[in-house]
Amino acid sequence: MASFIHRFCTGRPIHHKIDPVDKNKHQHSRLDSLKHGLHHAYVALVLASIILIAEQHGWLIWLDSISLRAATALTPVVNAVQGDPSAKRERDEPVVLLISDEMYEKDFRQTSPLSRSLLADILIRILEKKPEALAIDLDLSPGPDDEGDASQSRLDEVLITAAKSGTRVILGVPFPVQSDKLLYTKARWMQRLCASGVAFGFTFIQTTQGLALRYPTGTSSLGELLAGTSSLPVATTPCAIVESGEQSPAFLSKDFPGGLFIGGEDLGRQRPLNTDYFRGRAPLWMVAADDVRTADLTGRMVVLGAGFNPNDEFLTAYGPQKGASIHAAIAFSERQPTKAVSHAMAILLDIVFGIAAGFLFHAIWGRYHLADERAMASSYWPIQRFLVARLWLIASFAILIVWIAMLMAMSAWLLRHNLWSNPGPMIIGVFVKTILASRPHGEHHGISQKAPAVMKYADELLCLPIVAWGVVAFFSSH
């Protein structure tokens, strides 16, 4: 397969047949070096085009997730001593308040829905601290026949008063229900709170390969609205949808696929989580309502969530995290975003690293084949010649491992500095390069001399459509 790719895309062998008797025959002229450089550049360009085409069609989401998972795990090791203790970072880190198992058992008496009166008391204590914004990752909507309930009305009044006093209040959209009657009850409740200035955000959390690695932008998620950076048109927010009529909020029905707003397959709308948040402030586990008084919430973003629900837990590169912490990390990522490296920079990196890898693996495998041919010519005796050949072989694989580690470390460094470049395609390119470089080929001078001049570059011409397609994909993605 490697031989086919090499011949199909280049038409030229990477290695020359080396005569071990005469070393001088293998000294490349400047013209030969230039040809080799152009050759490596062309192969790198073809590989970069293939990667760009695959990325445009969403075929590399799995590879991006694997690479992101590995790079995220490397960031604490690579940059453990680096941090940003600035006041701005502290303001951008939401404080997470979690209702602990003890509080759920002792105060809420393990009942669902949670006591509205006790929730109102907790919210009053939080709002006394004057937070910048409060996101609540709990379903505070009324249940069946709860529209006139006194405790529900008191809770709603606390939320409305807070919104009118200047604190941004964002509630998670109610859990979807099957009954049409209950759906309309929840829709009317949302309409009343939305009209009073309370916002609603979707609480759906996207996972890839079982881990929360990325989040979609422009979807009115709870974390995005908490950050206050959403550029989503107002007409597509949950409040705008529910205000257009009781028949409109399909997200309140269990028959509606909740992930529809997420764009799970649209990699262009997704951004890696800034996992610095998970290495910073730990959530505050509330054992009693008065625990809120000890927290520093003034001027901060706050997320209130359930710490007792085992189903509201998601795996990350830093272990399991509660849903409220994931929403807080999304808000932090919106304030201090991790941006993908531009296509232009990514292609430039692919080509530069591709050319460097081509020359490096060409040289190292050339040394191995020269040493191996010398050893074979002497029937592997004296043993030093055999050992030298095997040392060059080990060096070839060692260089491959070091090169891959360097690419992963580079991606980890970029991620730590709020940039993301998927090292997976470059690693695949490195494997292709080393496989091609590991196979000695001979120049078919007799064939090349008899063939028409254009046929010497026939394989390059065959690869031009791939490059052209890559160019179109490059400009169409901007």
ABEGO torsion letter per residue (X at the ends): XAAAAAAAAAGBBABBBBBAABAAAABBBAAAAAAAAAAAAAAAAAAAAAAAAAAAAGAAAAAAAAAAAAAAAAAAAAAAABBBABAAAAAABBBBBBBBAAAAAAAAGGBOBBBAAAAAAAAAAAAAAGBABBBBBBBABBBBGAAABAAAAAAAAAAAAAAAAGBBBBBBBBBBBABAAAAAAAAAAAAAAAAAGBBBBBABBBBBGGBBABBBBGAGBAAAAAAGABABBAAABAAAAAAAEAAABAAABAABBAAAAAGAABAAABBBBBAAAAABBBBBBBABAAAAAABBABGBBBBBBBAABAABBBBBAAEBBBAAAAAAAAAAAAABBBBBBBAAAAAAAAAAAAAAAAAAAAAAAAAAAAAAAAAAAAGGOBAAAAAAAAAAAAAAAAAAAAAAAAAAAAAAAAAAAGBBBBAAAAAAAAAAAAAAAABBBBBBAAAAAABBAAAAAAAAAAAAAAAAAAAAAAAAAX
